[in-house]
């Protein structure tokens, strides 16, 4: 998930610094930050579901393969699926910005950076904190019973890796 943070923040910084037309530029940058904030919420939801599964696994002797824990892991997977939709939304915003960026001066780009830097940094920090929390929850879940829980976590881990790959492709394009 740490790679995902780097991908999000790199892309958004590129979006902000690339610039576009005045009103459209502000709309596009706001859209990008809003998508990032939505992703933070989805990561928090994913983490919360993993933590619920951990609690249920502890009650069952550390086994995430119980019906109750699997249900929570499936919900975590659904939150991860929603992150994929947000990646597509960020792709659309990126395309929008690409179409507008040539019409902006260096001064306008600097003004945009100054106006949105605080909000962007806050969004990045929140995203980073949630990603760290999810990473910790995934490690904690596996450590309860590594031989059994590794397999139970595999579908969620694959979704998160796929998502990371999609963001990697998006940032490579930049």
N, C-alpha and C positions, 0 to 999 in steps of 0.2 A: 504494500500500500504506500510505502514511502515514495516509490517511483511515481505513483499516481499523483501524489502531492506535487512533486517536481514538474510533472507534465501539466497539471492544472495551472500552477503558478507561472511557469514559463510561458505557456500559451497566453494567459491573461496579460502578462507584462508585454508580450509582443503585440497583443491586440491594442493595449493602451498606448504604447509607444508608436505604433504604426500610424495612428490617426485616421481621420476621415472627415466628412463635412460637418459643420458646427452642430446643428440640431441632431442630425442623423448620427453623428459621432457620439454625442452624449447618450443618445438612446441605445446605440450599439454597446457602448462600454457598460452602461447600466444593465443591459441584458446579460452581458458576459458575467458581471459580478453576481447578478441574481442567480444565474445558473450555477455558479460556484457555491453560493449560499445554499441553494437547494441540494446540491451534491453533498454538502456538509451535513445537512439534515438526514439525507439517505444513509450516509456512512454512520451517523449516530444511531439511526434506527437499526442498521445491520449489527452494530456493536451491541446494542441493547438486547437484540434477539439472541446473539451468541452468549451474552452474559446470563440470560434466562435459561438457556440450554445448559450452561455450566452449573447453575444452581440445581436444576433438575437432575443433572448427571451426578452431582455430589450426593444427592438423596438416594441415588441408585448405585452407589459404590463407585462413582467416577466414570460411568459408562454413558457416552453420548448416543449410543445406538438404541436407547430405549425409545418407545413410541413418543413419549412426552418431549424428550430432548430433540428428537428428529423433527418434530413439528416446529419447534422454535428455530431449528437450523433451516428448515424449509422457508420459514418467514424471513430469515436473514437472507436467503437466496433471492426471495422476491424483491427485497429492498435493493439488493445488488443488481437485479435485472432492471430496476427503475433507474439506476445510475447509467445504464447503457442508453436509455432514452435521453437522459440529460446530455450525454456525450454527443448524440446526434443534434440536439439543440445547440450545443456549443459550436458544432461544425457549421450550422446554419448562420450563427452570429459571425463566425470567422469569415465565412464567404461574403457576408454582408459588408464587413469591414474591409475586406480585400477590394471590393468594388468601389469603396469610397476613399481609400487612403491617399490616393495621388493628389487629391484636391486640397491638401492641408499644408500650411507653412510650418516651419520648425517652431515658431513662436506659439502657434496654436497647439502643436503637439506638447510643448512644455507646459502650457496652461492646463491642458487636459491631465497631464501627469500630476501636476500639483494639486488639482482639484480632486482627483480620485485616488491618489496614492494612499491616504489614510484608510479609506474604506477598503481598498484592495488589500492592504497589509493586514487589516483586521480579518477580512475574509480568509486570507491565506493562513493566518495564525489559527483561526478556528478550524479550518480544514486540516491543518497539520495536527492539531490536538486530537481531533476525532480519528484521524488515521492512526495515530500512535495508540489511541485507546482500542481501536479495532485490532491492530497488530498484537497488542498485549492480550486482548481477550482470546484471539485465535491461539496464541502460544499457551495461555492458561488452560484453554479447553483441551488442547492436545496433551498437555503435561499430566492431566488427571489420570489418563490411562493410554499412553502413547500408541500401543499396538492396536487397540480397538478404535480410539478416537481419531487417529490419523485417517482411517478409511471413512469415518462418519463426516469428517470435515472436508474431504476431497471434493465433493461437488461444489461447495461454496468457494473453496480455494481456486478451483478451475474458473469459476465465474469471475472472481476478482482478477485472476491472471489475464483472462480474455479482455476484461475491461481495461486493464493496464496496457495491453497491446493496442487497443483501439486508440487510447490517448497518445501512445507512442507514435502511431501512424499520423494522427492529427498534428502533433508537434513537428514531426519530420517534414510535413508538407510546408510548414512555415519556413 
